[in-house]
Amino acid sequence: PFFGRSFDPESPANEAGYIDATAGTYREIRGLIGRGYQRRWDAKAQVPYLVADQGSRLWSYDDAQSLGLKVEFARRRSLGGVMIWEITQDLVDGEHTLLPAVLERLR
C-alpha cells in the first residue's frame, strides 16, 4: 500500500470494539517524521511505523525499504508480481517516491 493507518491504542473507543483509525497517504505520513513522530522499525514484520512524541498515536505504513523486502519475498517465491494500492499516493511534486523502489526490485 502507498498509504498508512493511524490509531491510538490507548483510545477509550477501543474498549467499545471501535478502533479510532485514520488513513493517510505515504506523502502525508513521511512528512510527519521529525515533526511530532519518530520512525521505528518492526524487525519481525519488516515494516516501519511512527510513534508520536507526545501521546500514544501510531502510524502503520510501508516505505521504500519495506516495499523492497516485500517485492523480494514475491520474487523468491515466484509469485509472478505485486499489487500497489493506490499508486498516486506516493507522489511528491509530481514524482513517485515509492514506485521506483518497487520497480528496481522487480527488474
A tleap script that builds the chain and sets N, CA, C and O, in Angstrom:
source leaprc.protein.ff14SB
mol = sequence {
  NPRO PHE PHE GLY ARG SER PHE ASP PRO GLU
  SER PRO ALA ASN GLU ALA GLY TYR ILE ASP
  ALA THR ALA GLY THR TYR ARG GLU ILE ARG
  GLY LEU ILE GLY ARG GLY TYR GLN ARG ARG
  TRP ASP ALA LYS ALA GLN VAL PRO TYR LEU
  VAL ALA ASP GLN GLY SER ARG LEU TRP SER
  TYR ASP ASP ALA GLN SER LEU GLY LEU LYS
  VAL GLU PHE ALA ARG ARG ARG SER LEU GLY
  GLY VAL MET ILE TRP GLU ILE THR GLN ASP
  LEU VAL ASP GLY GLU HIE THR LEU LEU PRO
  ALA VAL LEU GLU ARG LEU CARG
}
set mol.1.N position { 0.831 -1.200 0.000 }
set mol.1.CA position { 0.000 0.000 0.000 }
set mol.1.C position { 0.869 1.254 0.000 }
set mol.1.O position { 1.911 1.296 0.654 }
set mol.2.N position { 0.441 2.259 -0.725 }
set mol.2.CA position { 1.112 3.557 -0.710 }
set mol.2.C position { 0.367 4.493 0.240 }
set mol.2.O position { 0.323 5.704 0.026 }
set mol.3.N position { -0.210 3.923 1.280 }
set mol.3.CA position { -0.927 4.674 2.306 }
set mol.3.C position { -0.662 4.006 3.642 }
set mol.3.O position { -0.019 2.958 3.701 }
set mol.4.N position { -1.151 4.604 4.703 }
set mol.4.CA position { -0.997 4.013 6.020 }
set mol.4.C position { -2.213 4.276 6.868 }
set mol.4.O position { -3.145 4.968 6.457 }
set mol.5.N position { -2.191 3.717 8.053 }
set mol.5.CA position { -3.277 3.887 9.008 }
set mol.5.C position { -2.708 4.360 10.338 }
set mol.5.O position { -1.638 3.936 10.775 }
set mol.6.N position { -3.454 5.242 10.955 }
set mol.6.CA position { -3.076 5.764 12.258 }
set mol.6.C position { -4.148 5.363 13.267 }
set mol.6.O position { -5.342 5.362 12.966 }
set mol.7.N position { -3.698 5.028 14.449 }
set mol.7.CA position { -4.655 4.711 15.504 }
set mol.7.C position { -4.021 5.003 16.854 }
set mol.7.O position { -2.803 5.127 16.981 }
set mol.8.N position { -4.865 5.107 17.840 }
set mol.8.CA position { -4.415 5.336 19.208 }
set mol.8.C position { -4.741 4.083 20.023 }
set mol.8.O position { -5.904 3.854 20.358 }
set mol.9.N position { -3.735 3.273 20.346 }
set mol.9.CA position { -4.005 2.029 21.074 }
set mol.9.C position { -4.576 2.251 22.470 }
set mol.9.O position { -5.110 1.319 23.072 }
set mol.10.N position { -4.472 3.466 22.989 }
set mol.10.CA position { -4.990 3.750 24.324 }
set mol.10.C position { -6.342 4.456 24.289 }
set mol.10.O position { -6.837 4.886 25.331 }
set mol.11.N position { -6.944 4.583 23.114 }
set mol.11.CA position { -8.223 5.268 22.982 }
set mol.11.C position { -9.340 4.496 23.687 }
set mol.11.O position { -9.417 3.273 23.567 }
set mol.12.N position { -10.203 5.203 24.419 }
set mol.12.CA position { -11.343 4.536 25.061 }
set mol.12.C position { -12.270 3.879 24.030 }
set mol.12.O position { -12.998 2.945 24.365 }
set mol.13.N position { -12.249 4.353 22.800 }
set mol.13.CA position { -13.098 3.760 21.763 }
set mol.13.C position { -12.738 2.305 21.520 }
set mol.13.O position { -13.597 1.510 21.139 }
set mol.14.N position { -11.479 1.945 21.735 }
set mol.14.CA position { -11.044 0.566 21.529 }
set mol.14.C position { -11.762 -0.400 22.480 }
set mol.14.O position { -12.042 -1.542 22.118 }
set mol.15.N position { -12.051 0.066 23.682 }
set mol.15.CA position { -12.735 -0.782 24.661 }
set mol.15.C position { -14.151 -1.098 24.217 }
set mol.15.O position { -14.709 -2.129 24.592 }
set mol.16.N position { -14.729 -0.221 23.426 }
set mol.16.CA position { -16.098 -0.426 22.935 }
set mol.16.C position { -16.111 -1.243 21.644 }
set mol.16.O position { -17.167 -1.438 21.042 }
set mol.17.N position { -14.933 -1.725 21.216 }
set mol.17.CA position { -14.862 -2.513 19.993 }
set mol.17.C position { -14.702 -1.687 18.733 }
set mol.17.O position { -14.753 -2.226 17.627 }
set mol.18.N position { -14.510 -0.395 18.885 }
set mol.18.CA position { -14.320 0.502 17.751 }
set mol.18.C position { -12.878 0.975 17.740 }
set mol.18.O position { -12.378 1.466 18.752 }
set mol.19.N position { -12.218 0.834 16.627 }
set mol.19.CA position { -10.837 1.298 16.528 }
set mol.19.C position { -10.836 2.689 15.928 }
set mol.19.O position { -11.343 2.903 14.827 }
set mol.20.N position { -10.274 3.617 16.644 }
set mol.20.CA position { -10.179 5.006 16.214 }
set mol.20.C position { -9.048 5.129 15.196 }
set mol.20.O position { -7.933 5.510 15.551 }
set mol.21.N position { -9.334 4.804 13.917 }
set mol.21.CA position { -8.296 4.769 12.884 }
set mol.21.C position { -8.493 5.888 11.864 }
set mol.21.O position { -9.614 6.305 11.571 }
set mol.22.N position { -7.372 6.356 11.338 }
set mol.22.CA position { -7.345 7.385 10.307 }
set mol.22.C position { -6.424 6.910 9.196 }
set mol.22.O position { -5.393 6.294 9.468 }
set mol.23.N position { -6.783 7.189 7.945 }
set mol.23.CA position { -5.924 6.835 6.814 }
set mol.23.C position { -5.136 8.059 6.373 }
set mol.23.O position { -5.586 9.193 6.536 }
set mol.24.N position { -3.963 7.819 5.817 }
set mol.24.CA position { -3.138 8.898 5.277 }
set mol.24.C position { -2.291 8.387 4.128 }
set mol.24.O position { -1.919 7.214 4.099 }
set mol.25.N position { -1.987 9.253 3.192 }
set mol.25.CA position { -1.141 8.866 2.064 }
set mol.25.C position { 0.314 8.783 2.515 }
set mol.25.O position { 0.684 9.348 3.544 }
set mol.26.N position { 1.133 8.080 1.746 }
set mol.26.CA position { 2.542 7.987 2.088 }
set mol.26.C position { 3.171 9.375 2.145 }
set mol.26.O position { 3.959 9.663 3.046 }
set mol.27.N position { 2.830 10.227 1.195 }
set mol.27.CA position { 3.425 11.575 1.197 }
set mol.27.C position { 3.062 12.345 2.461 }
set mol.27.O position { 3.874 13.124 2.958 }
set mol.28.N position { 1.848 12.139 2.992 }
set mol.28.CA position { 1.461 12.789 4.244 }
set mol.28.C position { 2.213 12.184 5.429 }
set mol.28.O position { 2.687 12.903 6.309 }
set mol.29.N position { 2.313 10.876 5.441 }
set mol.29.CA position { 2.949 10.180 6.561 }
set mol.29.C position { 4.433 10.512 6.633 }
set mol.29.O position { 4.954 10.763 7.719 }
set mol.30.N position { 5.122 10.517 5.499 }
set mol.30.CA position { 6.561 10.785 5.540 }
set mol.30.C position { 6.845 12.206 6.022 }
set mol.30.O position { 7.921 12.475 6.557 }
set mol.31.N position { 5.897 13.107 5.838 }
set mol.31.CA position { 6.038 14.471 6.331 }
set mol.31.C position { 5.937 14.586 7.843 }
set mol.31.O position { 6.277 15.628 8.405 }
set mol.32.N position { 5.479 13.542 8.507 }
set mol.32.CA position { 5.351 13.546 9.973 }
set mol.32.C position { 6.658 13.208 10.682 }
set mol.32.O position { 6.840 13.548 11.851 }
set mol.33.N position { 7.563 12.540 9.975 }
set mol.33.CA position { 8.816 12.107 10.595 }
set mol.33.C position { 9.629 13.333 11.013 }
set mol.33.O position { 9.943 14.194 10.191 }
set mol.34.N position { 9.961 13.396 12.285 }
set mol.34.CA position { 10.696 14.538 12.823 }
set mol.34.C position { 9.809 15.725 13.137 }
set mol.34.O position { 10.295 16.751 13.613 }
set mol.35.N position { 8.518 15.602 12.880 }
set mol.35.CA position { 7.556 16.676 13.166 }
set mol.35.C position { 6.470 16.131 14.084 }
set mol.35.O position { 5.286 16.141 13.747 }
set mol.36.N position { 6.890 15.663 15.228 }
set mol.36.CA position { 5.949 15.115 16.198 }
set mol.36.C position { 5.897 13.601 16.207 }
set mol.36.O position { 5.205 13.009 17.035 }
set mol.37.N position { 6.631 12.957 15.282 }
set mol.37.CA position { 6.658 11.494 15.215 }
set mol.37.C position { 8.075 11.006 14.962 }
set mol.37.O position { 8.867 11.661 14.284 }
set mol.38.N position { 8.374 9.840 15.521 }
set mol.38.CA position { 9.664 9.187 15.295 }
set mol.38.C position { 9.438 7.893 14.533 }
set mol.38.O position { 8.490 7.156 14.805 }
set mol.39.N position { 10.317 7.623 13.576 }
set mol.39.CA position { 10.247 6.379 12.808 }
set mol.39.C position { 10.887 5.260 13.612 }
set mol.39.O position { 11.963 5.422 14.187 }
set mol.40.N position { 10.211 4.135 13.640 }
set mol.40.CA position { 10.730 2.925 14.267 }
set mol.40.C position { 10.634 1.787 13.253 }
set mol.40.O position { 9.988 1.932 12.215 }
set mol.41.N position { 11.269 0.665 13.546 }
set mol.41.CA position { 11.271 -0.481 12.640 }
set mol.41.C position { 10.840 -1.723 13.403 }
set mol.41.O position { 11.384 -2.019 14.468 }
set mol.42.N position { 9.874 -2.446 12.870 }
set mol.42.CA position { 9.438 -3.709 13.454 }
set mol.42.C position { 10.217 -4.824 12.755 }
set mol.42.O position { 9.947 -5.134 11.595 }
set mol.43.N position { 11.177 -5.423 13.449 }
set mol.43.CA position { 12.062 -6.414 12.848 }
set mol.43.C position { 11.329 -7.693 12.444 }
set mol.43.O position { 11.722 -8.354 11.483 }
set mol.44.N position { 10.293 -8.037 13.155 }
set mol.44.CA position { 9.559 -9.256 12.824 }
set mol.44.C position { 8.700 -9.065 11.570 }
set mol.44.O position { 8.716 -9.909 10.673 }
set mol.45.N position { 7.962 -7.977 11.506 }
set mol.45.CA position { 7.091 -7.698 10.352 }
set mol.45.C position { 7.864 -7.083 9.189 }
set mol.45.O position { 7.380 -7.067 8.057 }
set mol.46.N position { 9.074 -6.575 9.470 }
set mol.46.CA position { 9.921 -5.929 8.456 }
set mol.46.C position { 9.245 -4.693 7.851 }
set mol.46.O position { 9.263 -4.491 6.637 }
set mol.47.N position { 8.656 -3.878 8.716 }
set mol.47.CA position { 7.980 -2.654 8.286 }
set mol.47.C position { 8.275 -1.519 9.265 }
set mol.47.O position { 8.560 -1.753 10.439 }
set mol.48.N position { 8.200 -0.280 8.760 }
set mol.48.CA position { 8.360 0.859 9.653 }
set mol.48.C position { 7.025 1.203 10.322 }
set mol.48.O position { 5.958 0.762 9.894 }
set mol.49.N position { 7.121 1.986 11.358 }
set mol.49.CA position { 5.929 2.578 11.966 }
set mol.49.C position { 6.366 3.865 12.650 }
set mol.49.O position { 7.541 4.041 12.975 }
set mol.50.N position { 5.421 4.752 12.862 }
set mol.50.CA position { 5.711 6.017 13.529 }
set mol.50.C position { 5.078 6.017 14.914 }
set mol.50.O position { 3.975 5.509 15.116 }
set mol.51.N position { 5.801 6.595 15.853 }
set mol.51.CA position { 5.340 6.748 17.227 }
set mol.51.C position { 5.301 8.237 17.532 }
set mol.51.O position { 6.251 8.963 17.240 }
set mol.52.N position { 4.202 8.689 18.117 }
set mol.52.CA position { 4.059 10.097 18.461 }
set mol.52.C position { 5.023 10.477 19.578 }
set mol.52.O position { 5.230 9.719 20.525 }
set mol.53.N position { 5.609 11.666 19.447 }
set mol.53.CA position { 6.482 12.177 20.513 }
set mol.53.C position { 5.683 12.388 21.792 }
set mol.53.O position { 6.192 12.181 22.893 }
set mol.54.N position { 4.436 12.800 21.640 }
set mol.54.CA position { 3.545 13.011 22.777 }
set mol.54.C position { 2.264 12.225 22.525 }
set mol.54.O position { 1.737 12.239 21.413 }
set mol.55.N position { 1.770 11.556 23.528 }
set mol.55.CA position { 0.578 10.737 23.358 }
set mol.55.C position { 0.960 9.339 22.905 }
set mol.55.O position { 2.126 8.950 22.958 }
set mol.56.N position { -0.036 8.594 22.461 }
set mol.56.CA position { 0.214 7.199 22.128 }
set mol.56.C position { -0.153 6.853 20.681 }
set mol.56.O position { -0.195 5.677 20.319 }
set mol.57.N position { -0.415 7.861 19.860 }
set mol.57.CA position { -0.836 7.605 18.481 }
set mol.57.C position { 0.286 6.939 17.685 }
set mol.57.O position { 1.454 7.298 17.829 }
set mol.58.N position { -0.080 5.958 16.838 }
set mol.58.CA position { 0.854 5.227 15.988 }
set mol.58.C position { 0.420 5.328 14.526 }
set mol.58.O position { -0.767 5.466 14.230 }
set mol.59.N position { 1.385 5.260 13.624 }
set mol.59.CA position { 1.114 5.143 12.191 }
set mol.59.C position { 1.752 3.862 11.695 }
set mol.59.O position { 2.937 3.622 11.925 }
set mol.60.N position { 0.975 3.043 11.020 }
set mol.60.CA position { 1.457 1.838 10.370 }
set mol.60.C position { 1.478 2.115 8.870 }
set mol.60.O position { 0.479 2.578 8.319 }
set mol.61.N position { 2.598 1.841 8.199 }
set mol.61.CA position { 2.733 2.175 6.783 }
set mol.61.C position { 3.890 1.386 6.177 }
set mol.61.O position { 4.602 0.674 6.885 }
set mol.62.N position { 4.072 1.517 4.874 }
set mol.62.CA position { 5.227 0.947 4.185 }
set mol.62.C position { 6.065 2.078 3.612 }
set mol.62.O position { 5.546 3.141 3.271 }
set mol.63.N position { 7.378 1.835 3.509 }
set mol.63.CA position { 8.282 2.784 2.870 }
set mol.63.C position { 9.103 2.023 1.823 }
set mol.63.O position { 8.851 0.843 1.577 }
set mol.64.N position { 10.066 2.683 1.217 }
set mol.64.CA position { 10.870 2.050 0.165 }
set mol.64.C position { 11.577 0.796 0.678 }
set mol.64.O position { 11.669 -0.198 -0.043 }
set mol.65.N position { 12.066 0.831 1.891 }
set mol.65.CA position { 12.768 -0.322 2.457 }
set mol.65.C position { 11.824 -1.520 2.611 }
set mol.65.O position { 12.153 -2.620 2.167 }
set mol.66.N position { 10.673 -1.326 3.225 }
set mol.66.CA position { 9.752 -2.447 3.453 }
set mol.66.C position { 9.137 -2.944 2.146 }
set mol.66.O position { 8.926 -4.146 1.985 }
set mol.67.N position { 8.849 -2.039 1.215 }
set mol.67.CA position { 8.313 -2.467 -0.075 }
set mol.67.C position { 9.340 -3.280 -0.845 }
set mol.67.O position { 8.994 -4.265 -1.498 }
set mol.68.N position { 10.596 -2.873 -0.773 }
set mol.68.CA position { 11.652 -3.640 -1.424 }
set mol.68.C position { 11.730 -5.048 -0.883 }
set mol.68.O position { 11.914 -5.996 -1.645 }
set mol.69.N position { 11.591 -5.200 0.435 }
set mol.69.CA position { 11.609 -6.524 1.057 }
set mol.69.C position { 10.406 -7.353 0.629 }
set mol.69.O position { 10.523 -8.565 0.444 }
set mol.70.N position { 9.253 -6.714 0.470 }
set mol.70.CA position { 8.053 -7.428 0.035 }
set mol.70.C position { 8.191 -7.901 -1.407 }
set mol.70.O position { 7.768 -9.007 -1.742 }
set mol.71.N position { 8.779 -7.069 -2.259 }
set mol.71.CA position { 8.994 -7.467 -3.650 }
set mol.71.C position { 9.978 -8.639 -3.701 }
set mol.71.O position { 9.776 -9.587 -4.459 }
set mol.72.N position { 11.030 -8.575 -2.904 }
set mol.72.CA position { 11.987 -9.682 -2.851 }
set mol.72.C position { 11.304 -10.981 -2.401 }
set mol.72.O position { 11.589 -12.053 -2.936 }
set mol.73.N position { 10.423 -10.881 -1.441 }
set mol.73.CA position { 9.660 -12.039 -0.974 }
set mol.73.C position { 8.865 -12.641 -2.137 }
set mol.73.O position { 8.883 -13.855 -2.338 }
set mol.74.N position { 8.178 -11.807 -2.892 }
set mol.74.CA position { 7.384 -12.273 -4.039 }
set mol.74.C position { 8.270 -12.913 -5.101 }
set mol.74.O position { 7.908 -13.937 -5.680 }
set mol.75.N position { 9.425 -12.316 -5.356 }
set mol.75.CA position { 10.352 -12.877 -6.352 }
set mol.75.C position { 10.893 -14.231 -5.915 }
set mol.75.O position { 10.925 -15.167 -6.714 }
set mol.76.N position { 11.315 -14.351 -4.671 }
set mol.76.CA position { 11.871 -15.616 -4.175 }
set mol.76.C position { 10.865 -16.762 -4.272 }
set mol.76.O position { 11.240 -17.923 -4.439 }
set mol.77.N position { 9.608 -16.420 -4.165 }
set mol.77.CA position { 8.571 -17.447 -4.205 }
set mol.77.C position { 7.887 -17.534 -5.576 }
set mol.77.O position { 6.873 -18.214 -5.732 }
set mol.78.N position { 8.460 -16.835 -6.566 }
set mol.78.CA position { 7.935 -16.862 -7.946 }
set mol.78.C position { 6.437 -16.575 -7.992 }
set mol.78.O position { 5.680 -17.275 -8.665 }
set mol.79.N position { 6.020 -15.535 -7.266 }
set mol.79.CA position { 4.598 -15.209 -7.199 }
set mol.79.C position { 4.076 -14.539 -8.470 }
set mol.79.O position { 2.863 -14.466 -8.664 }
set mol.80.N position { 4.947 -14.056 -9.324 }
set mol.80.CA position { 4.507 -13.523 -10.605 }
set mol.80.C position { 4.193 -12.038 -10.609 }
set mol.80.O position { 3.860 -11.493 -11.662 }
set mol.81.N position { 4.283 -11.371 -9.485 }
set mol.81.CA position { 4.039 -9.931 -9.479 }
set mol.81.C position { 3.622 -9.423 -8.124 }
set mol.81.O position { 3.552 -10.168 -7.146 }
set mol.82.N position { 3.347 -8.139 -8.090 }
set mol.82.CA position { 2.892 -7.472 -6.875 }
set mol.82.C position { 1.777 -6.499 -7.244 }
set mol.82.O position { 1.629 -6.126 -8.408 }
set mol.83.N position { 1.013 -6.099 -6.268 }
set mol.83.CA position { -0.061 -5.129 -6.482 }
set mol.83.C position { 0.207 -3.905 -5.622 }
set mol.83.O position { 0.714 -4.011 -4.505 }
set mol.84.N position { -0.138 -2.746 -6.157 }
set mol.84.CA position { 0.023 -1.487 -5.425 }
set mol.84.C position { -1.348 -0.843 -5.288 }
set mol.84.O position { -2.119 -0.782 -6.245 }
set mol.85.N position { -1.641 -0.360 -4.079 }
set mol.85.CA position { -2.869 0.383 -3.867 }
set mol.85.C position { -2.516 1.576 -3.008 }
set mol.85.O position { -2.017 1.368 -1.902 }
set mol.86.N position { -2.707 2.654 -3.376 }
set mol.86.CA position { -3.170 3.321 -4.553 }
set mol.86.C position { -1.976 4.081 -5.123 }
set mol.86.O position { -1.321 4.829 -4.396 }
set mol.87.N position { -1.687 3.905 -6.389 }
set mol.87.CA position { -0.402 4.245 -6.997 }
set mol.87.C position { -0.047 5.735 -6.954 }
set mol.87.O position { 1.131 6.074 -7.060 }
set mol.88.N position { -1.003 6.614 -6.808 }
set mol.88.CA position { -0.678 8.046 -6.791 }
set mol.88.C position { -0.402 8.596 -5.394 }
set mol.88.O position { -0.055 9.769 -5.256 }
set mol.89.N position { -0.548 7.785 -4.373 }
set mol.89.CA position { -0.412 8.305 -3.008 }
set mol.89.C position { 1.030 8.467 -2.551 }
set mol.89.O position { 1.282 8.830 -1.402 }
set mol.90.N position { 1.972 8.202 -3.439 }
set mol.90.CA position { 3.376 8.452 -3.092 }
set mol.90.C position { 3.939 9.644 -3.867 }
set mol.90.O position { 5.131 9.937 -3.773 }
set mol.91.N position { 3.088 10.331 -4.631 }
set mol.91.CA position { 3.561 11.465 -5.438 }
set mol.91.C position { 3.953 12.655 -4.570 }
set mol.91.O position { 3.182 13.103 -3.722 }
set mol.92.N position { 5.161 13.159 -4.796 }
set mol.92.CA position { 5.640 14.373 -4.144 }
set mol.92.C position { 6.191 15.258 -5.259 }
set mol.92.O position { 7.135 14.874 -5.949 }
set mol.93.N position { 5.612 16.421 -5.433 }
set mol.93.CA position { 5.999 17.338 -6.507 }
set mol.93.C position { 5.958 16.649 -7.870 }
set mol.93.O position { 6.828 16.870 -8.712 }
set mol.94.N position { 4.933 15.805 -8.081 }
set mol.94.CA position { 4.746 15.138 -9.360 }
set mol.94.C position { 5.639 13.935 -9.602 }
set mol.94.O position { 5.589 13.338 -10.677 }
set mol.95.N position { 6.458 13.566 -8.621 }
set mol.95.CA position { 7.377 12.433 -8.773 }
set mol.95.C position { 7.003 11.328 -7.791 }
set mol.95.O position { 6.685 11.588 -6.631 }
set mol.96.N position { 7.047 10.089 -8.280 }
set mol.96.CA position { 6.807 8.949 -7.392 }
set mol.96.C position { 8.001 8.768 -6.461 }
set mol.96.O position { 9.152 8.897 -6.879 }
set mol.97.N position { 7.717 8.470 -5.205 }
set mol.97.CA position { 8.791 8.261 -4.235 }
set mol.97.C position { 8.926 6.797 -3.825 }
set mol.97.O position { 10.001 6.381 -3.394 }
set mol.98.N position { 7.854 6.004 -3.952 }
set mol.98.CA position { 7.909 4.585 -3.609 }
set mol.98.C position { 7.983 3.680 -4.831 }
set mol.98.O position { 8.639 2.639 -4.801 }
set mol.99.N position { 7.323 4.071 -5.885 }
set mol.99.CA position { 7.269 3.235 -7.088 }
set mol.99.C position { 8.654 2.848 -7.602 }
set mol.99.O position { 8.834 1.695 -7.994 }
set mol.100.N position { 9.649 3.747 -7.622 }
set mol.100.CA position { 10.982 3.342 -8.083 }
set mol.100.C position { 11.590 2.184 -7.279 }
set mol.100.O position { 12.288 1.342 -7.845 }
set mol.101.N position { 11.333 2.135 -5.978 }
set mol.101.CA position { 11.861 1.035 -5.149 }
set mol.101.C position { 11.238 -0.297 -5.568 }
set mol.101.O position { 11.912 -1.328 -5.578 }
set mol.102.N position { 9.973 -0.271 -5.906 }
set mol.102.CA position { 9.285 -1.491 -6.347 }
set mol.102.C position { 9.832 -1.921 -7.709 }
set mol.102.O position { 10.185 -3.083 -7.911 }
set mol.103.N position { 9.895 -0.972 -8.630 }
set mol.103.CA position { 10.352 -1.297 -9.981 }
set mol.103.C position { 11.796 -1.795 -9.995 }
set mol.103.O position { 12.133 -2.719 -10.734 }
set mol.104.N position { 12.644 -1.179 -9.176 }
set mol.104.CA position { 14.058 -1.578 -9.120 }
set mol.104.C position { 14.190 -3.045 -8.703 }
set mol.104.O position { 15.008 -3.780 -9.257 }
set mol.105.N position { 13.397 -3.459 -7.741 }
set mol.105.CA position { 13.475 -4.841 -7.255 }
set mol.105.C position { 12.812 -5.828 -8.218 }
set mol.105.O position { 13.159 -7.009 -8.232 }
set mol.106.N position { 11.856 -5.346 -9.025 }
set mol.106.CA position { 11.199 -6.245 -9.981 }
set mol.106.C position { 12.095 -6.546 -11.192 }
set mol.106.O position { 11.947 -7.586 -11.834 }
set mol.107.N position { 13.005 -5.649 -11.493 }
set mol.107.CA position { 13.860 -5.812 -12.678 }
set mol.107.C position { 14.894 -6.877 -12.479 }
set mol.107.O position { 15.692 -7.139 -13.380 }
savepdb mol mol.pdb
quit
